[in-house]
Amino acid sequence: TFFLSYWVRERQRWTLEEGVRRLTSDTADLFGITDRGRLQVGAFADVNVIDIEQLRLPPPVYVYDFPNGAGRYVQGAHGYDCTIVNGQVFMEHGEHTGAYAGALLKNANAR
């Protein structure tokens, strides 16, 4: 969110298309994840519908949602109209829809 709002929108260092490519297919390629990061036949498709003008990061908040009352910082984001995971709307205007269409990625080389 920071990259897109600051470097793409405000500083215009990259076009929106270049910025999204750097966050998606370039990153997937770097880690050798061949079926992610692109909209193409046969690949898993996760899509964010972004309102680039509204994209921003609110301040983080500290929440106590771990076991035994442990806490952590959580930071949301504004400007994402919806997130579609494998054809199902997963998030809509910051709210989870109840859909769980994703799959866990496993490293075949991990021991």
N, C-alpha and C positions, 0 to 999 in steps of 0.2 A: 504494500500500500504506500509506504514511504517512497519507494523507488518510482512508482507510477505517478504519485502526486507531486513529488519534488523534481526528480530528474527528467521526467517525461513532460508533465503538464507545465510546471513553473519554469524550469530552466531550459526546456525544449532541447535537451541534449540528444534525445532520440525521439523518433516518431512513436506514436502509440503502438503501431504494429511491431516496430523493432523492440520496444520495451517488453511487450508481451512475449515475443520470441525469445528474448534473453531470459525471461522468467520460466518459460515452459520448455520448448524443444532444446534450447542450448543447455539447460540444466539437466534434462533427461539424458541427453547425449553425453554430458560430462560424466554422469554416473553409470552409463551403459544400460540405461533402461530404455530399450528399443521400442516398446509399444506404448509409450507415454509422451505427452508434450506436443502432440499434433492432432489435428482433426483430419483423419484419413480412414479409409475403409479398413476394418479389421483391428483398429487400435481402440483402446479404452478412451472414452471421451468425457472429460470433465470441462465444463464451460462456466466462466463467470460473466454475467451481464453487468457491465460497469458503466456508471454514470461518472465519467471522468471529471466533470466540473464539480461534482459533489464529493469526490473521493478525499477522505481525510482520516486522521487518526485522533480519536479523543484521548485524554490522559488515561494512563493505566490505573486500575483499581486493585486493591489487595483483597482477595477473597479467601475464606477459610473453608475449602471444599475437599481437602485431602483427608485421608483417615487420621484419626486421633486429633482432629482440629488443626492440622498443619495448614499453612497458608501459602499463597503464591500470588504473583502479579498477573493480571489478565488485562489484555488490551484489545478492544474491539476495533471495528473499522466502519466507516460510513461511505456510501457510494456504490455498494454492491447491490444491484437490484435483485439478483438471484444467482444461485449456483446450481448447476445441473450436473449430476453425477450419473454416468452411464444411462442417460435418458430420463432420469427422474429428478424432479426439483427437490434439492436437499435443503437449501436455505432460500428464504424469500424475505427481503427487506430486513435482514438481520435476525430472523426467527427461523428456528429449525422446523421443518415440515413433518418430521417423523419418518422420512424415507431414509433407508440405509442401503444404498445401491452400490457402494464402493467395495473394494476388495483389499485385503491386507497384502502389501508387497513383502516378499521374503527374499533375502539375499541367499542365492544358491551356494555362494562360497563361504558363508558364515559357518563357524564351527561351534 
